[in-house]
Amino acid sequence: MKILVVEDEEKIAKAIQRGLRQQSYACDIALDGDEGLAMAQAEPYDLFIFDIMFPGSLSGLDLVKKLREEGSSTPILMLTAKDTVIDRAFGLNSGADDYLVKPFAFLELIARVRALLRRRKDNIMPQYSTGSLAIDLDKQVAVYNEQEIQLNKKELSLLEYLMRNKNRIVTKTQLINHVWDSDSMILENTVEVHIASLRKKIEGTLQEKFIHTKKGFGYMLKDKKDDTA
């Protein structure tokens, strides 16, 4: 999953980014509202994390209102030093989905991020499965018949995105956009290398074919209820 953080304090923004990446989320950062809006309009994100106040022509609240007016339903978590009931209500009434007061524990931030992603309208769930292969996003593990499979963070993110879109063709461009950060210089053959590694770890060990290549299109993870090629 891919998250955009808009926060004018660079140290805080980078700390959040590092923490989210450690949890296997792709994460981009912007340091003002104008840059944040441009990125939010240009890239497909699964979640936004906005500070309320930062320099530029757009505040965090302006950014929320603008995106909601444009029809975006992406969950938004607001960060702010203001903690009065009126301030919280104003932020939520502007279109935000949740509100976290600074300073905050990173553990709470991650809990709120996961809760928002679970509540998304497209019914994203914290666990996906196909046959006996499953991925638990809360625990950040993949398991087969209750035995953990050793995957690195990028492989786990790739498997998660493929499972979210099982029985549908996923292009290399889609994988680049959703699994890697926007500032990463990723080529299509890099995706191929990671998919090959993922296949080796899950299919080589389990002796089952899960990820199918659709030449000229991309990849498909098929539901094991349907074993047709």
C-alpha positions in Angstrom: 0.0 0.0 0.0 1.1 3.6 -0.7 0.9 6.5 1.6 1.4 10.2 1.2 2.6 12.3 4.2 2.4 16.1 4.0 4.3 17.6 6.9 6.4 20.8 6.9 8.7 19.7 9.6 11.2 17.6 7.5 12.5 15.6 10.5 9.0 14.5 11.5 8.1 13.8 7.9 11.2 11.6 7.3 10.7 9.9 10.7 7.2 8.9 9.7 8.4 7.8 6.3 11.1 5.6 7.8 8.6 4.1 10.2 6.0 3.4 7.5 8.6 1.8 5.2 9.6 -0.5 8.1 6.0 -1.6 8.2 6.2 -2.5 4.4 4.2 0.6 3.2 5.5 2.6 0.3 5.6 6.2 1.4 6.1 9.6 -0.2 6.5 12.9 1.6 5.7 16.6 0.7 6.7 19.6 2.8 3.9 22.0 1.9 0.3 21.9 0.7 1.0 22.9 -2.9 3.4 20.1 -3.4 1.2 17.7 -1.5 -1.8 18.5 -3.7 0.2 18.0 -6.9 1.4 14.6 -5.7 -2.1 13.6 -4.4 -3.6 14.4 -7.8 -0.8 12.7 -9.8 -0.3 9.4 -8.0 -2.7 6.6 -6.7 -2.4 6.6 -2.9 -4.2 4.3 -0.4 -4.0 6.8 2.5 -3.1 10.5 3.2 -1.5 11.8 6.4 -1.6 15.6 6.6 -0.4 18.1 9.1 -3.0 20.9 9.6 -0.7 23.8 9.3 2.2 24.3 6.9 3.6 27.0 4.6 2.2 27.6 1.1 -1.1 28.7 -0.3 -2.9 25.6 1.0 -3.2 24.6 4.7 -3.9 21.0 5.6 -7.6 21.7 5.9 -7.6 23.4 2.5 -5.9 20.3 1.1 -8.6 18.0 2.6 -11.4 20.2 1.3 -9.9 20.4 -2.2 -9.4 16.6 -2.5 -12.9 15.9 -1.2 -14.4 18.4 -3.7 -12.5 16.6 -6.5 -14.2 13.4 -5.4 -11.4 11.7 -3.6 -12.5 9.1 -1.1 -8.9 8.2 0.0 -8.8 8.0 3.8 -7.2 11.0 5.5 -5.4 11.1 8.9 -4.8 14.6 10.2 -1.8 15.5 12.5 -1.9 18.6 14.6 -0.6 20.2 17.8 -4.1 21.6 18.5 -6.1 19.3 20.7 -9.3 21.1 21.7 -12.7 19.5 20.9 -13.5 22.4 18.5 -10.2 21.9 16.6 -10.8 18.1 16.3 -14.4 18.6 15.2 -13.4 21.2 12.6 -10.8 18.9 11.1 -13.2 16.0 10.9 -16.0 18.2 9.5 -13.6 19.3 6.8 -13.5 15.7 5.4 -10.8 14.0 7.4 -11.4 10.5 8.7 -9.2 10.6 11.8 -7.3 13.0 13.9 -4.0 12.5 15.9 -2.5 15.0 18.3 1.2 15.8 18.4 3.3 14.5 20.0 2.2 11.0 19.4 3.6 7.5 19.8 4.4 5.8 16.5 2.7 2.7 17.6 -0.6 4.7 17.8 0.0 6.2 14.4 0.4 2.7 12.9 -2.7 1.5 14.7 -4.7 4.4 13.2 -3.3 3.8 9.7 -4.3 0.2 9.8 -7.7 1.0 11.1 -8.3 3.5 8.3 -7.2 1.1 5.7 -9.5 -1.6 7.0 -12.4 0.8 6.8 -11.8 1.7 3.2 -14.9 1.6 1.0 -13.3 -1.1 -1.2 -13.4 -3.5 1.7 -9.6 -3.8 2.2 -9.1 -6.4 4.9 -6.0 -7.0 7.1 -5.7 -10.5 5.9 -5.8 -12.1 2.4 -5.7 -15.7 1.3 -5.8 -18.0 -1.7 -6.1 -21.7 -0.9 -3.7 -22.4 2.0 -1.5 -19.4 1.3 -2.3 -16.3 3.4 -0.9 -12.9 4.3 -1.6 -11.2 7.6 -0.9 -7.4 7.3 -1.1 -6.8 11.0 1.6 -9.3 11.8 3.4 -8.6 8.5 3.8 -12.3 7.6 2.9 -14.7 4.9 1.9 -18.2 5.9 1.2 -21.5 4.2 -0.8 -24.1 6.2 0.1 -22.0 9.3 3.8 -22.2 8.6 5.5 -18.8 8.1 7.2 -18.1 4.7 10.3 -15.9 4.9 9.7 -12.9 2.7 11.5 -9.5 2.7 9.4 -6.4 3.0 9.2 -5.7 -0.8 8.2 -9.3 -1.5 5.5 -9.1 1.2 4.2 -5.9 -0.4 4.1 -7.4 -3.9 2.3 -10.5 -2.6 -0.2 -8.3 -0.7 -1.0 -6.2 -3.8 -1.4 -9.3 -6.0 -3.7 -10.9 -3.4 -5.8 -7.7 -3.2 -6.3 -8.1 -6.9 -6.4 -11.8 -7.3 -8.0 -13.2 -10.5 -7.2 -9.8 -12.2 -4.2 -9.0 -14.3 -1.9 -6.5 -12.6 0.5 -4.6 -14.9 4.1 -3.9 -14.0 3.2 -0.2 -14.0 0.5 -0.8 -11.4 3.0 -2.6 -9.2 5.6 0.2 -9.5 2.9 2.8 -8.6 1.6 0.9 -5.6 4.6 -0.9 -4.2 7.5 1.5 -4.7 7.9 5.1 -3.5 7.5 7.8 -6.2 11.1 8.9 -5.8 12.4 5.4 -6.5 13.9 4.9 -10.0 12.3 1.5 -10.8 12.4 -0.1 -14.2 10.1 -2.9 -15.4 13.0 -5.5 -15.2 13.3 -4.6 -11.5 9.7 -5.7 -11.0 10.6 -8.9 -12.9 13.5 -9.6 -10.6 11.4 -9.2 -7.5 8.5 -11.3 -8.9 11.0 -14.0 -9.7 12.4 -14.0 -6.2 8.8 -14.0 -4.7 7.9 -17.0 -6.9 11.0 -18.9 -5.9 10.2 -18.5 -2.3 6.5 -19.4 -2.3 6.2 -21.7 -5.3 9.6 -23.4 -5.1 9.0 -24.2 -1.5 5.3 -25.1 -1.8 5.5 -26.8 -5.2 2.3 -25.0 -6.2 1.9 -22.3 -8.9 0.3 -19.1 -7.6 1.6 -16.3 -9.8 0.8 -16.5 -13.5 2.5 -14.4 -16.1 0.2 -13.0 -18.8 2.7 -12.1 -21.6 2.4 -8.6 -22.8 0.1 -7.7 -19.9 1.5 -8.4 -16.5 0.8 -10.9 -13.7 -2.2 -12.6 -12.1 -2.4 -14.4 -8.7 -5.2 -16.9 -9.2 -7.6 -18.0 -6.5 -6.7 -21.7 -5.8 -10.4 -22.5 -6.1 -9.9 -21.9 -9.8 -6.9 -24.0 -11.0 -7.3 -23.3 -14.7 -4.2 -21.8 -16.3 
